Each structure stands twice: as structure tokens, then as C-alpha cells.
Amino acid sequence: MTGCYFEEFAVGQTFDHDKRRTITESDNQRFCDMTMNQQPLHLDAEFAAETEFGERIVNGLYTMSLAVGLTIPDTTDGTIVANLGYDDVEHPAPVHIGDTIRARTTVTDKRETSDGDRGVVTMHVEAFDGDGRLVCGFDRTVLAKKRAP
């Protein structure tokens, strides 16, 4: 599936993404290993059992990255020039190993670049667990291609 070109985005447009992923212990371990994040809350079951969460929680940056990945086919697959920024990131609820994550994107702003060749699109991305709890939210701003004339 191809993402949207600048002209195809509309402020207020919402995408409820069909793709979902169940997070495995291996996913969390590999992400922590690749990013050199050895926080015991993510990796040490005995340590995490003594915290307010009672068990390991998934690395929040993995949750955010997964949310972006789930949105790509519907929004920017093949139509993006660059990611310009991620803002106002929140993690209002923990994600646990075994949770299935889904995402929703709402377009909040768009404007043409000063040369008119491309466009800047800002989207609010939300990730939810299988119980429908919001587990991550953030704004993603991209530089999008325009359709060829």
C-alpha cells in the first residue's frame, strides 16, 4: 500500500490502522540491547516485581517506534521526504510483554513549503493496548511529497 501525498492529507482526517503487533519478550530484549538501555525495569523480572508495576514493562521508546511503524503503510509509505520531528511524547500507561498494540493517526496541521514543491504535515499518533488504554501519544511532523503534475 502507498502512503498519502501532501494533497491527500486533510486536517482532521483520522486513520484507524489495521495492523497490530503483540509485543514479545524477545522484542523488548532486542530493542533494549540495540539501544544499550539496560534499565532493569525492562529486563529484570525480580527487580520489576518489587516496583509499583509488579512486572517488567516494555521500553517506552520501543512502544513509540512500534506506533510509528504501524502507521507508515496508511500515511507515509513511499511518499515521505523526511521525518522532521516528534513532539509532546507521553506514556500515560505502561505496556506489558504480551500486549497487542494498535495505532490511530489524526492529521492536525498541513502547509506547503515556501517553494511550493512539498508539504509539511503534522499528525497526532496514539497507541492503544488490547484493552483500549492509551499507552503512548505524540505528534509526528513529516515533509511529504506532492504528486507529480
Rosetta constraint file for C-alpha pairs under 8 A:
AtomPair CA 1 CA 73 HARMONIC 5.87 0.50
AtomPair CA 1 CA 74 HARMONIC 7.20 0.50
AtomPair CA 1 CA 77 HARMONIC 7.39 0.50
AtomPair CA 2 CA 73 HARMONIC 6.29 0.50
AtomPair CA 2 CA 74 HARMONIC 6.95 0.50
AtomPair CA 2 CA 75 HARMONIC 7.90 0.50
AtomPair CA 2 CA 76 HARMONIC 7.38 0.50
AtomPair CA 2 CA 77 HARMONIC 5.30 0.50
AtomPair CA 2 CA 78 HARMONIC 6.11 0.50
AtomPair CA 2 CA 79 HARMONIC 7.41 0.50
AtomPair CA 3 CA 72 HARMONIC 7.01 0.50
AtomPair CA 3 CA 73 HARMONIC 5.64 0.50
AtomPair CA 3 CA 74 HARMONIC 5.01 0.50
AtomPair CA 3 CA 75 HARMONIC 4.42 0.50
AtomPair CA 3 CA 76 HARMONIC 4.26 0.50
AtomPair CA 3 CA 77 HARMONIC 4.36 0.50
AtomPair CA 3 CA 78 HARMONIC 6.17 0.50
AtomPair CA 3 CA 79 HARMONIC 5.81 0.50
AtomPair CA 4 CA 8 HARMONIC 5.55 0.50
AtomPair CA 4 CA 9 HARMONIC 6.53 0.50
AtomPair CA 4 CA 74 HARMONIC 7.06 0.50
AtomPair CA 4 CA 75 HARMONIC 5.29 0.50
AtomPair CA 4 CA 76 HARMONIC 5.82 0.50
AtomPair CA 4 CA 77 HARMONIC 7.61 0.50
AtomPair CA 4 CA 79 HARMONIC 6.27 0.50
AtomPair CA 5 CA 9 HARMONIC 6.98 0.50
AtomPair CA 5 CA 76 HARMONIC 7.64 0.50
AtomPair CA 5 CA 79 HARMONIC 5.65 0.50
AtomPair CA 5 CA 80 HARMONIC 7.94 0.50
AtomPair CA 5 CA 144 HARMONIC 6.27 0.50
AtomPair CA 5 CA 145 HARMONIC 5.58 0.50
AtomPair CA 5 CA 146 HARMONIC 5.35 0.50
AtomPair CA 5 CA 147 HARMONIC 6.07 0.50
AtomPair CA 6 CA 118 HARMONIC 7.09 0.50
AtomPair CA 6 CA 119 HARMONIC 5.66 0.50
AtomPair CA 6 CA 120 HARMONIC 7.68 0.50
AtomPair CA 6 CA 121 HARMONIC 7.35 0.50
AtomPair CA 6 CA 144 HARMONIC 5.42 0.50
AtomPair CA 6 CA 145 HARMONIC 5.88 0.50
AtomPair CA 6 CA 146 HARMONIC 5.17 0.50
AtomPair CA 6 CA 147 HARMONIC 7.53 0.50
AtomPair CA 7 CA 146 HARMONIC 6.48 0.50
AtomPair CA 7 CA 147 HARMONIC 7.44 0.50
AtomPair CA 9 CA 13 HARMONIC 7.10 0.50
AtomPair CA 9 CA 107 HARMONIC 7.15 0.50
AtomPair CA 9 CA 110 HARMONIC 7.79 0.50
AtomPair CA 9 CA 121 HARMONIC 7.81 0.50
AtomPair CA 10 CA 107 HARMONIC 6.55 0.50
AtomPair CA 10 CA 110 HARMONIC 7.66 0.50
AtomPair CA 11 CA 106 HARMONIC 7.83 0.50
AtomPair CA 11 CA 107 HARMONIC 4.98 0.50
AtomPair CA 11 CA 108 HARMONIC 5.24 0.50
AtomPair CA 11 CA 109 HARMONIC 5.59 0.50
AtomPair CA 11 CA 110 HARMONIC 6.85 0.50
AtomPair CA 12 CA 106 HARMONIC 6.11 0.50
AtomPair CA 12 CA 107 HARMONIC 5.32 0.50
AtomPair CA 12 CA 108 HARMONIC 5.98 0.50
AtomPair CA 13 CA 106 HARMONIC 5.63 0.50
AtomPair CA 13 CA 107 HARMONIC 5.42 0.50
AtomPair CA 14 CA 104 HARMONIC 7.10 0.50
AtomPair CA 14 CA 105 HARMONIC 5.57 0.50
AtomPair CA 14 CA 106 HARMONIC 4.31 0.50
AtomPair CA 14 CA 107 HARMONIC 6.52 0.50
AtomPair CA 15 CA 74 HARMONIC 7.37 0.50
AtomPair CA 15 CA 104 HARMONIC 5.60 0.50
AtomPair CA 15 CA 105 HARMONIC 5.09 0.50
AtomPair CA 15 CA 106 HARMONIC 6.39 0.50
AtomPair CA 16 CA 103 HARMONIC 6.55 0.50
AtomPair CA 16 CA 104 HARMONIC 4.60 0.50
AtomPair CA 16 CA 105 HARMONIC 6.67 0.50
AtomPair CA 17 CA 70 HARMONIC 6.94 0.50
AtomPair CA 17 CA 71 HARMONIC 6.34 0.50
AtomPair CA 17 CA 74 HARMONIC 7.15 0.50
AtomPair CA 17 CA 102 HARMONIC 6.95 0.50
AtomPair CA 17 CA 103 HARMONIC 5.71 0.50
AtomPair CA 17 CA 104 HARMONIC 5.82 0.50
AtomPair CA 17 CA 105 HARMONIC 7.79 0.50
AtomPair CA 18 CA 102 HARMONIC 7.53 0.50
AtomPair CA 19 CA 70 HARMONIC 5.93 0.50
AtomPair CA 19 CA 102 HARMONIC 6.76 0.50
AtomPair CA 20 CA 70 HARMONIC 6.87 0.50
AtomPair CA 20 CA 100 HARMONIC 6.56 0.50
AtomPair CA 20 CA 101 HARMONIC 5.56 0.50
AtomPair CA 20 CA 102 HARMONIC 4.83 0.50
AtomPair CA 20 CA 103 HARMONIC 7.65 0.50
AtomPair CA 21 CA 100 HARMONIC 5.30 0.50
AtomPair CA 21 CA 101 HARMONIC 5.44 0.50
AtomPair CA 21 CA 102 HARMONIC 7.03 0.50
AtomPair CA 22 CA 98 HARMONIC 5.80 0.50
AtomPair CA 22 CA 99 HARMONIC 5.48 0.50
AtomPair CA 22 CA 100 HARMONIC 3.90 0.50
AtomPair CA 22 CA 101 HARMONIC 6.24 0.50
AtomPair CA 23 CA 27 HARMONIC 6.23 0.50
AtomPair CA 23 CA 28 HARMONIC 7.34 0.50
AtomPair CA 23 CA 96 HARMONIC 7.84 0.50
AtomPair CA 23 CA 97 HARMONIC 5.58 0.50
AtomPair CA 23 CA 98 HARMONIC 5.25 0.50
AtomPair CA 23 CA 99 HARMONIC 5.77 0.50
AtomPair CA 23 CA 100 HARMONIC 6.24 0.50
AtomPair CA 23 CA 101 HARMONIC 7.60 0.50
AtomPair CA 24 CA 28 HARMONIC 6.60 0.50
AtomPair CA 24 CA 97 HARMONIC 5.51 0.50
AtomPair CA 24 CA 98 HARMONIC 5.70 0.50
AtomPair CA 25 CA 29 HARMONIC 6.14 0.50
AtomPair CA 25 CA 97 HARMONIC 5.75 0.50
AtomPair CA 25 CA 98 HARMONIC 7.69 0.50
AtomPair CA 26 CA 30 HARMONIC 5.93 0.50
AtomPair CA 27 CA 31 HARMONIC 6.16 0.50
AtomPair CA 28 CA 32 HARMONIC 6.18 0.50
AtomPair CA 28 CA 42 HARMONIC 7.46 0.50
AtomPair CA 28 CA 58 HARMONIC 5.92 0.50
AtomPair CA 28 CA 59 HARMONIC 6.53 0.50
AtomPair CA 28 CA 62 HARMONIC 7.31 0.50
AtomPair CA 28 CA 97 HARMONIC 7.71 0.50
AtomPair CA 29 CA 33 HARMONIC 6.09 0.50
AtomPair CA 29 CA 42 HARMONIC 7.94 0.50
AtomPair CA 29 CA 43 HARMONIC 6.81 0.50
AtomPair CA 30 CA 34 HARMONIC 5.99 0.50
AtomPair CA 31 CA 35 HARMONIC 6.16 0.50
AtomPair CA 31 CA 59 HARMONIC 7.85 0.50
AtomPair CA 31 CA 62 HARMONIC 6.61 0.50
AtomPair CA 32 CA 36 HARMONIC 5.74 0.50
AtomPair CA 32 CA 37 HARMONIC 4.82 0.50
AtomPair CA 32 CA 38 HARMONIC 6.33 0.50
AtomPair CA 32 CA 42 HARMONIC 7.95 0.50
AtomPair CA 32 CA 59 HARMONIC 7.18 0.50
AtomPair CA 33 CA 37 HARMONIC 6.44 0.50
AtomPair CA 33 CA 38 HARMONIC 7.32 0.50
AtomPair CA 38 CA 42 HARMONIC 7.58 0.50
AtomPair CA 38 CA 43 HARMONIC 7.02 0.50
AtomPair CA 39 CA 43 HARMONIC 6.64 0.50
AtomPair CA 40 CA 44 HARMONIC 4.79 0.50
AtomPair CA 40 CA 45 HARMONIC 7.95 0.50
AtomPair CA 40 CA 47 HARMONIC 6.41 0.50
AtomPair CA 40 CA 48 HARMONIC 6.92 0.50
AtomPair CA 41 CA 45 HARMONIC 7.66 0.50
AtomPair CA 41 CA 47 HARMONIC 6.60 0.50
AtomPair CA 41 CA 48 HARMONIC 4.95 0.50
AtomPair CA 41 CA 55 HARMONIC 7.88 0.50
AtomPair CA 41 CA 56 HARMONIC 5.42 0.50
AtomPair CA 41 CA 57 HARMONIC 6.35 0.50
AtomPair CA 42 CA 48 HARMONIC 7.47 0.50
AtomPair CA 42 CA 56 HARMONIC 5.04 0.50
AtomPair CA 42 CA 57 HARMONIC 5.20 0.50
AtomPair CA 42 CA 58 HARMONIC 5.69 0.50
AtomPair CA 42 CA 59 HARMONIC 6.06 0.50
AtomPair CA 43 CA 56 HARMONIC 6.48 0.50
AtomPair CA 44 CA 48 HARMONIC 6.06 0.50
AtomPair CA 44 CA 56 HARMONIC 6.82 0.50
AtomPair CA 45 CA 49 HARMONIC 5.99 0.50
AtomPair CA 45 CA 55 HARMONIC 6.13 0.50
AtomPair CA 45 CA 56 HARMONIC 5.72 0.50
AtomPair CA 46 CA 50 HARMONIC 6.92 0.50
AtomPair CA 46 CA 55 HARMONIC 7.98 0.50
AtomPair CA 47 CA 51 HARMONIC 7.12 0.50
AtomPair CA 48 CA 53 HARMONIC 6.96 0.50
AtomPair CA 48 CA 54 HARMONIC 5.85 0.50
AtomPair CA 48 CA 55 HARMONIC 4.80 0.50
AtomPair CA 48 CA 56 HARMONIC 5.04 0.50
AtomPair CA 48 CA 57 HARMONIC 7.88 0.50
AtomPair CA 49 CA 53 HARMONIC 7.12 0.50
AtomPair CA 49 CA 54 HARMONIC 4.10 0.50
AtomPair CA 49 CA 55 HARMONIC 4.66 0.50
AtomPair CA 49 CA 56 HARMONIC 7.19 0.50
AtomPair CA 50 CA 54 HARMONIC 5.96 0.50
AtomPair CA 50 CA 55 HARMONIC 7.85 0.50
AtomPair CA 51 CA 55 HARMONIC 7.43 0.50
AtomPair CA 53 CA 57 HARMONIC 7.52 0.50
AtomPair CA 55 CA 96 HARMONIC 7.98 0.50
AtomPair CA 56 CA 96 HARMONIC 6.83 0.50
AtomPair CA 56 CA 97 HARMONIC 7.58 0.50
AtomPair CA 57 CA 94 HARMONIC 6.26 0.50
AtomPair CA 57 CA 95 HARMONIC 5.67 0.50
AtomPair CA 57 CA 96 HARMONIC 4.89 0.50
AtomPair CA 57 CA 97 HARMONIC 6.83 0.50
AtomPair CA 58 CA 62 HARMONIC 7.28 0.50
AtomPair CA 58 CA 63 HARMONIC 7.22 0.50
AtomPair CA 58 CA 94 HARMONIC 7.33 0.50
AtomPair CA 58 CA 95 HARMONIC 5.37 0.50
AtomPair CA 58 CA 96 HARMONIC 5.57 0.50
AtomPair CA 58 CA 97 HARMONIC 6.36 0.50
AtomPair CA 59 CA 63 HARMONIC 6.59 0.50
AtomPair CA 60 CA 64 HARMONIC 6.26 0.50
AtomPair CA 60 CA 91 HARMONIC 7.04 0.50
AtomPair CA 60 CA 95 HARMONIC 7.82 0.50
AtomPair CA 60 CA 136 HARMONIC 7.96 0.50
AtomPair CA 61 CA 65 HARMONIC 6.02 0.50
AtomPair CA 62 CA 66 HARMONIC 5.94 0.50
AtomPair CA 63 CA 67 HARMONIC 6.17 0.50
AtomPair CA 63 CA 95 HARMONIC 7.64 0.50
AtomPair CA 63 CA 127 HARMONIC 7.92 0.50
AtomPair CA 63 CA 136 HARMONIC 7.12 0.50
AtomPair CA 64 CA 68 HARMONIC 6.40 0.50
AtomPair CA 64 CA 127 HARMONIC 7.82 0.50
AtomPair CA 64 CA 136 HARMONIC 6.51 0.50
AtomPair CA 64 CA 137 HARMONIC 7.84 0.50
AtomPair CA 65 CA 69 HARMONIC 6.25 0.50
AtomPair CA 66 CA 70 HARMONIC 6.15 0.50
AtomPair CA 67 CA 71 HARMONIC 6.51 0.50
AtomPair CA 67 CA 101 HARMONIC 7.72 0.50
AtomPair CA 67 CA 102 HARMONIC 7.29 0.50
AtomPair CA 67 CA 103 HARMONIC 5.88 0.50
AtomPair CA 67 CA 125 HARMONIC 7.41 0.50
AtomPair CA 67 CA 126 HARMONIC 7.37 0.50
AtomPair CA 67 CA 127 HARMONIC 5.84 0.50
AtomPair CA 68 CA 72 HARMONIC 6.47 0.50
AtomPair CA 68 CA 125 HARMONIC 7.65 0.50
AtomPair CA 70 CA 102 HARMONIC 7.31 0.50
AtomPair CA 70 CA 103 HARMONIC 6.48 0.50
AtomPair CA 71 CA 75 HARMONIC 6.15 0.50
AtomPair CA 71 CA 76 HARMONIC 7.94 0.50
AtomPair CA 71 CA 103 HARMONIC 6.77 0.50
AtomPair CA 71 CA 104 HARMONIC 7.47 0.50
AtomPair CA 71 CA 105 HARMONIC 7.15 0.50
AtomPair CA 72 CA 76 HARMONIC 5.20 0.50
AtomPair CA 72 CA 77 HARMONIC 5.28 0.50
AtomPair CA 73 CA 77 HARMONIC 5.04 0.50
AtomPair CA 76 CA 80 HARMONIC 5.29 0.50
AtomPair CA 76 CA 144 HARMONIC 7.55 0.50
AtomPair CA 79 CA 144 HARMONIC 5.96 0.50
AtomPair CA 79 CA 145 HARMONIC 5.41 0.50
AtomPair CA 80 CA 142 HARMONIC 6.90 0.50
AtomPair CA 80 CA 143 HARMONIC 6.04 0.50
AtomPair CA 80 CA 144 HARMONIC 4.56 0.50
AtomPair CA 80 CA 145 HARMONIC 5.84 0.50
AtomPair CA 81 CA 142 HARMONIC 7.50 0.50
AtomPair CA 81 CA 143 HARMONIC 5.32 0.50
AtomPair CA 81 CA 144 HARMONIC 5.55 0.50
AtomPair CA 81 CA 145 HARMONIC 6.27 0.50
AtomPair CA 82 CA 142 HARMONIC 5.79 0.50
AtomPair CA 82 CA 143 HARMONIC 5.21 0.50
AtomPair CA 82 CA 144 HARMONIC 7.32 0.50
AtomPair CA 83 CA 140 HARMONIC 7.60 0.50
AtomPair CA 83 CA 141 HARMONIC 6.22 0.50
AtomPair CA 83 CA 142 HARMONIC 4.46 0.50
AtomPair CA 83 CA 143 HARMONIC 6.33 0.50
AtomPair CA 84 CA 140 HARMONIC 7.71 0.50
AtomPair CA 84 CA 141 HARMONIC 5.35 0.50
AtomPair CA 84 CA 142 HARMONIC 5.14 0.50
AtomPair CA 84 CA 143 HARMONIC 6.62 0.50
AtomPair CA 85 CA 139 HARMONIC 7.99 0.50
AtomPair CA 85 CA 140 HARMONIC 5.88 0.50
AtomPair CA 85 CA 141 HARMONIC 5.20 0.50
AtomPair CA 85 CA 142 HARMONIC 7.12 0.50
AtomPair CA 86 CA 138 HARMONIC 6.68 0.50
AtomPair CA 86 CA 139 HARMONIC 5.50 0.50
AtomPair CA 86 CA 140 HARMONIC 4.66 0.50
AtomPair CA 86 CA 141 HARMONIC 6.43 0.50
AtomPair CA 87 CA 138 HARMONIC 5.87 0.50
AtomPair CA 87 CA 139 HARMONIC 5.02 0.50
AtomPair CA 87 CA 140 HARMONIC 6.62 0.50
AtomPair CA 88 CA 137 HARMONIC 7.74 0.50
AtomPair CA 88 CA 138 HARMONIC 5.27 0.50
AtomPair CA 88 CA 139 HARMONIC 6.16 0.50
AtomPair CA 89 CA 136 HARMONIC 7.30 0.50
AtomPair CA 89 CA 137 HARMONIC 5.74 0.50
AtomPair CA 89 CA 138 HARMONIC 4.31 0.50
AtomPair CA 89 CA 139 HARMONIC 7.09 0.50
AtomPair CA 90 CA 136 HARMONIC 5.56 0.50
AtomPair CA 90 CA 137 HARMONIC 5.26 0.50
AtomPair CA 90 CA 138 HARMONIC 6.36 0.50
AtomPair CA 91 CA 135 HARMONIC 5.43 0.50
AtomPair CA 91 CA 136 HARMONIC 4.47 0.50
AtomPair CA 91 CA 137 HARMONIC 6.66 0.50
AtomPair CA 92 CA 134 HARMONIC 6.69 0.50
AtomPair CA 92 CA 135 HARMONIC 5.50 0.50
AtomPair CA 92 CA 136 HARMONIC 6.41 0.50
AtomPair CA 93 CA 133 HARMONIC 7.34 0.50
AtomPair CA 93 CA 134 HARMONIC 6.65 0.50
AtomPair CA 93 CA 135 HARMONIC 4.70 0.50
AtomPair CA 93 CA 136 HARMONIC 7.45 0.50
AtomPair CA 94 CA 135 HARMONIC 6.20 0.50
AtomPair CA 95 CA 99 HARMONIC 6.56 0.50
AtomPair CA 95 CA 129 HARMONIC 7.30 0.50
AtomPair CA 95 CA 135 HARMONIC 6.59 0.50
AtomPair CA 99 CA 129 HARMONIC 6.03 0.50
AtomPair CA 99 CA 130 HARMONIC 6.29 0.50
AtomPair CA 100 CA 129 HARMONIC 5.61 0.50
AtomPair CA 100 CA 130 HARMONIC 5.30 0.50
AtomPair CA 101 CA 127 HARMONIC 6.43 0.50
AtomPair CA 101 CA 128 HARMONIC 5.56 0.50
AtomPair CA 101 CA 129 HARMONIC 4.77 0.50
AtomPair CA 101 CA 130 HARMONIC 6.42 0.50
AtomPair CA 102 CA 127 HARMONIC 5.68 0.50
AtomPair CA 102 CA 128 HARMONIC 5.43 0.50
AtomPair CA 102 CA 129 HARMONIC 6.62 0.50
AtomPair CA 102 CA 130 HARMONIC 7.76 0.50
AtomPair CA 103 CA 125 HARMONIC 6.96 0.50
AtomPair CA 103 CA 126 HARMONIC 5.55 0.50
AtomPair CA 103 CA 127 HARMONIC 4.43 0.50
AtomPair CA 103 CA 128 HARMONIC 6.21 0.50
AtomPair CA 104 CA 125 HARMONIC 5.81 0.50
AtomPair CA 104 CA 126 HARMONIC 5.27 0.50
AtomPair CA 104 CA 127 HARMONIC 6.58 0.50
AtomPair CA 105 CA 123 HARMONIC 6.27 0.50
AtomPair CA 105 CA 124 HARMONIC 5.61 0.50
AtomPair CA 105 CA 125 HARMONIC 4.50 0.50
AtomPair CA 105 CA 126 HARMONIC 6.39 0.50
AtomPair CA 106 CA 123 HARMONIC 5.40 0.50
AtomPair CA 106 CA 124 HARMONIC 5.19 0.50
AtomPair CA 106 CA 125 HARMONIC 6.58 0.50
AtomPair CA 107 CA 121 HARMONIC 7.31 0.50
AtomPair CA 107 CA 122 HARMONIC 6.04 0.50
AtomPair CA 107 CA 123 HARMONIC 4.26 0.50
AtomPair CA 107 CA 124 HARMONIC 6.36 0.50
AtomPair CA 108 CA 121 HARMONIC 7.82 0.50
AtomPair CA 108 CA 122 HARMONIC 5.62 0.50
AtomPair CA 108 CA 123 HARMONIC 5.32 0.50
AtomPair CA 108 CA 124 HARMONIC 6.57 0.50
AtomPair CA 109 CA 121 HARMONIC 5.82 0.50
AtomPair CA 109 CA 122 HARMONIC 5.04 0.50
AtomPair CA 109 CA 123 HARMONIC 7.03 0.50
AtomPair CA 110 CA 119 HARMONIC 6.93 0.50
AtomPair CA 110 CA 120 HARMONIC 5.50 0.50
AtomPair CA 110 CA 121 HARMONIC 4.34 0.50
AtomPair CA 110 CA 122 HARMONIC 6.20 0.50
AtomPair CA 111 CA 119 HARMONIC 5.58 0.50
AtomPair CA 111 CA 120 HARMONIC 5.37 0.50
AtomPair CA 111 CA 121 HARMONIC 6.71 0.50
AtomPair CA 112 CA 116 HARMONIC 5.47 0.50
AtomPair CA 112 CA 117 HARMONIC 7.46 0.50
AtomPair CA 112 CA 118 HARMONIC 5.93 0.50
AtomPair CA 112 CA 119 HARMONIC 4.10 0.50
AtomPair CA 112 CA 120 HARMONIC 6.12 0.50
AtomPair CA 113 CA 117 HARMONIC 6.57 0.50
AtomPair CA 113 CA 118 HARMONIC 5.58 0.50
AtomPair CA 113 CA 119 HARMONIC 5.19 0.50
AtomPair CA 113 CA 120 HARMONIC 6.61 0.50
AtomPair CA 117 CA 145 HARMONIC 7.70 0.50
AtomPair CA 117 CA 146 HARMONIC 6.77 0.50
AtomPair CA 118 CA 143 HARMONIC 6.91 0.50
AtomPair CA 118 CA 144 HARMONIC 5.89 0.50
AtomPair CA 118 CA 145 HARMONIC 5.12 0.50
AtomPair CA 118 CA 146 HARMONIC 5.37 0.50
AtomPair CA 119 CA 143 HARMONIC 5.72 0.50
AtomPair CA 119 CA 144 HARMONIC 5.21 0.50
AtomPair CA 119 CA 145 HARMONIC 6.61 0.50
AtomPair CA 119 CA 146 HARMONIC 7.02 0.50
AtomPair CA 120 CA 141 HARMONIC 6.91 0.50
AtomPair CA 120 CA 142 HARMONIC 5.71 0.50
AtomPair CA 120 CA 143 HARMONIC 4.68 0.50
AtomPair CA 120 CA 144 HARMONIC 6.07 0.50
AtomPair CA 121 CA 141 HARMONIC 5.62 0.50
AtomPair CA 121 CA 142 HARMONIC 5.40 0.50
AtomPair CA 121 CA 143 HARMONIC 6.49 0.50
AtomPair CA 121 CA 144 HARMONIC 6.88 0.50
AtomPair CA 122 CA 139 HARMONIC 6.67 0.50
AtomPair CA 122 CA 140 HARMONIC 5.63 0.50
AtomPair CA 122 CA 141 HARMONIC 4.23 0.50
AtomPair CA 122 CA 142 HARMONIC 6.47 0.50
AtomPair CA 123 CA 139 HARMONIC 5.57 0.50
AtomPair CA 123 CA 140 HARMONIC 5.24 0.50
AtomPair CA 123 CA 141 HARMONIC 6.31 0.50
AtomPair CA 124 CA 137 HARMONIC 7.18 0.50
AtomPair CA 124 CA 138 HARMONIC 5.73 0.50
AtomPair CA 124 CA 139 HARMONIC 4.37 0.50
AtomPair CA 124 CA 140 HARMONIC 6.26 0.50
AtomPair CA 125 CA 137 HARMONIC 5.58 0.50
AtomPair CA 125 CA 138 HARMONIC 5.46 0.50
AtomPair CA 125 CA 139 HARMONIC 6.07 0.50
AtomPair CA 125 CA 140 HARMONIC 7.05 0.50
AtomPair CA 126 CA 134 HARMONIC 6.84 0.50
AtomPair CA 126 CA 135 HARMONIC 7.71 0.50
AtomPair CA 126 CA 136 HARMONIC 5.79 0.50
AtomPair CA 126 CA 137 HARMONIC 4.39 0.50
AtomPair CA 126 CA 138 HARMONIC 6.75 0.50
AtomPair CA 127 CA 134 HARMONIC 5.88 0.50
AtomPair CA 127 CA 135 HARMONIC 5.70 0.50
AtomPair CA 127 CA 136 HARMONIC 5.08 0.50
AtomPair CA 127 CA 137 HARMONIC 6.29 0.50
AtomPair CA 128 CA 132 HARMONIC 5.33 0.50
AtomPair CA 128 CA 133 HARMONIC 5.23 0.50
AtomPair CA 128 CA 134 HARMONIC 4.53 0.50
AtomPair CA 128 CA 135 HARMONIC 5.39 0.50
AtomPair CA 128 CA 136 HARMONIC 7.13 0.50
AtomPair CA 129 CA 133 HARMONIC 5.50 0.50
AtomPair CA 129 CA 134 HARMONIC 6.78 0.50
AtomPair CA 129 CA 135 HARMONIC 6.56 0.50
